[in-house]
Amino acid sequence: MEKEKCVEMILRIGVAGMFFGPAVNAFALKSSYFPFFTGLGISTDLLPILLLIIGVVDVLVVVSMLFYP
């Protein structure tokens, strides 16, 4: 049982890391994300707000992955 718990925690940390990296980039307003959104027709004026929302959602996913089963 203890080994299963250890594997589960390792997987949780891995998934959390996968969401945390893009969250940091979204908070930093990386300009490399801009072409993805402008290609969808989203104006550059909305991008800072949209990236902030994406960053917050990613951080919420990280917290939920680490602390809630």
N, C-alpha and C positions, 0 to 999 in steps of 0.2 A: 504493500500500500504506500509506503514512504517513497519508493522509487517512482511510482506513478505521479505522486504529488510533485516531485522534483522535475519530472519531464513536463508536466503541465505548466509549472512556473517558468521553465525555460522557454516554452512555446509562447506563453503570455508576454514575456519580455521581448521576444523576437517580433511578435505582431505589434506590440507597443512601439518598438523602435521603427518599424516600417511606417507607422503613422506620424511619429514624432519628427522625423527628418523633413517631410514636406510641410509640416506645421511651422517649423522654424523658418523655412524658406518663404512660406506665405507671409509670416509676420515681418520678414525682412523686405518684402515687396520686391522680390527678385524679378528683374525685367525679362528673364528667360521664360517666364510664364505668360507674358503679355500676348505673344502670337497665338497661343492656344485659344485665348478668350476673344481676341479681336477677329480671329477666323470664324468664330461663331456669331459674330455681329455685335458683340458687347463693346460698348464704347470705353475708351481709355479713362474716362472720368469716373466710371463705376468700378474700375479694377481695384483700387486700394480698399474700398469697402468690401468688395467681393472676396478679395484675398484675406482680409481680416476675418470674415465670417468662416471661410474655409479653414483658416488656422485655428479658430476657436472650436469648430466641430472636430477637427483632428485631435486637438488636445482632450476634448471630452471623450473621444473614442479611446485614447491612450489611458485616461484615468479609469474608464469603465472596464477596459481589458485587464488592468492591473489589480483592481480592488473588488470587482464584482464577478462572481462565477457565471 
